[in-house]
Amino acid sequence: MSGGDAAGRLVRPFTLTGGRTRPSRADFTLITTVTAVDPVPARAPRPQPEQSRILRLCAEPLAVAEVAALVDLPVSVVVIMLCDLLEAGLITARPPHPVSRTSPDMDLLQKVREGLGRL
């Protein structure tokens, strides 16, 4: 990578977010599931090229962390872009399923223990 490429890469995330450093919403965690809306609403603004790539990737549900890895951008930048897409009605976001707070199934735990003992 030449020196010019490195400098361009440092500026790029800043321009993708319009200079914003904080998301406009608190909907997104690393494991929030994001899915593109199909069909795209007629009144939706035209997405940036990077947002279009995110929409293509999210044809199937993906976690925010996966989206960031696939587009090779920092999670903080991707979250700001996802906020814009959510507000434009182009994606849906689902929080992770809560972990059950009930007591563990003791019978199942006993079977696992016995199975591990046989190994």
VMD Tcl script that draws the C-alpha trace (Angstrom):
set ca {
  {0.00 0.00 0.00}
  {1.46 3.37 -0.93}
  {1.50 6.37 1.42}
  {-1.40 7.97 -0.49}
  {-3.55 4.86 -0.05}
  {-2.95 4.82 3.70}
  {-3.92 8.49 4.02}
  {-7.05 7.94 1.93}
  {-8.06 4.99 4.09}
  {-7.84 7.13 7.24}
  {-10.13 9.80 5.78}
  {-12.68 7.43 4.29}
  {-14.61 6.43 7.45}
  {-14.91 10.09 8.41}
  {-16.48 10.92 5.07}
  {-18.81 7.90 5.20}
  {-20.41 9.19 8.38}
  {-20.58 12.82 7.29}
  {-18.15 13.68 10.08}
  {-20.34 12.15 12.78}
  {-18.60 10.18 15.51}
  {-21.65 8.97 17.45}
  {-24.68 7.01 16.28}
  {-28.04 8.76 16.34}
  {-29.65 5.76 18.07}
  {-28.72 3.18 20.67}
  {-30.37 0.23 18.88}
  {-27.19 -1.53 17.84}
  {-24.89 -3.88 19.74}
  {-22.33 -6.21 18.21}
  {-24.90 -9.00 18.12}
  {-27.93 -7.05 16.91}
  {-29.27 -8.78 13.80}
  {-29.72 -6.57 10.74}
  {-31.80 -7.45 7.67}
  {-32.40 -5.43 4.49}
  {-36.01 -4.50 3.78}
  {-37.45 -6.00 0.63}
  {-38.90 -4.30 -1.35}
  {-37.13 -0.99 -0.84}
  {-39.62 1.75 0.10}
  {-40.28 4.12 -2.82}
  {-39.60 7.22 -0.71}
  {-36.24 5.92 0.55}
  {-33.21 8.09 -0.25}
  {-30.60 6.68 -2.59}
  {-27.94 4.95 -0.45}
  {-24.20 5.63 -0.69}
  {-22.15 2.88 -2.42}
  {-21.00 1.51 0.96}
  {-24.58 1.49 2.23}
  {-25.66 -0.36 -0.93}
  {-23.01 -2.98 -0.20}
  {-24.33 -3.34 3.36}
  {-27.87 -3.75 1.99}
  {-26.72 -6.52 -0.38}
  {-24.91 -8.30 2.45}
  {-27.96 -8.01 4.69}
  {-30.29 -9.75 2.25}
  {-29.95 -12.49 4.86}
  {-29.84 -11.55 8.57}
  {-26.35 -10.66 9.82}
  {-24.99 -9.50 13.16}
  {-23.53 -5.99 13.29}
  {-20.07 -7.44 13.99}
  {-20.31 -9.61 10.85}
  {-21.34 -6.64 8.73}
  {-18.37 -4.61 9.97}
  {-15.99 -7.48 9.23}
  {-17.37 -8.06 5.75}
  {-17.18 -4.39 4.72}
  {-13.80 -4.01 6.44}
  {-14.77 -0.89 8.37}
  {-14.68 -0.08 12.08}
  {-17.81 -1.13 13.98}
  {-18.38 2.47 15.09}
  {-18.56 3.63 11.46}
  {-20.83 0.75 10.45}
  {-23.20 1.47 13.35}
  {-23.57 5.10 12.23}
  {-24.29 3.90 8.68}
  {-26.78 1.32 9.99}
  {-28.56 4.07 11.95}
  {-28.97 6.02 8.71}
  {-30.30 2.92 6.92}
  {-32.71 2.14 9.76}
  {-34.03 5.70 9.82}
  {-34.49 5.57 6.02}
  {-36.55 2.37 6.40}
  {-34.05 0.28 4.44}
  {-33.20 -2.23 7.18}
  {-34.71 -3.81 10.25}
  {-32.77 -4.40 13.45}
  {-33.56 -7.12 15.95}
  {-32.01 -7.18 19.40}
  {-30.45 -10.43 20.57}
  {-32.76 -12.91 22.24}
  {-32.60 -12.56 26.02}
  {-30.96 -15.38 27.90}
  {-33.37 -17.36 30.01}
  {-32.98 -16.64 33.69}
  {-34.69 -19.84 34.77}
  {-32.76 -22.54 36.57}
  {-30.83 -24.98 34.36}
  {-32.35 -28.33 33.44}
  {-30.61 -30.59 35.98}
  {-31.50 -33.77 34.08}
  {-29.84 -32.41 30.93}
  {-26.77 -31.30 32.88}
  {-26.49 -34.75 34.46}
  {-26.64 -36.43 31.03}
  {-23.92 -34.10 29.71}
  {-21.77 -34.88 32.75}
  {-22.23 -38.62 32.26}
  {-21.44 -38.29 28.54}
  {-18.26 -36.36 29.27}
  {-17.28 -38.97 31.85}
  {-17.50 -41.71 29.20}
  {-15.03 -39.87 26.94}
}
mol new
graphics top color blue
foreach p $ca { graphics top sphere $p radius 0.5 }
foreach p [lrange $ca 0 end-1] q [lrange $ca 1 end] { graphics top cylinder $p $q radius 0.2 }
display resetview
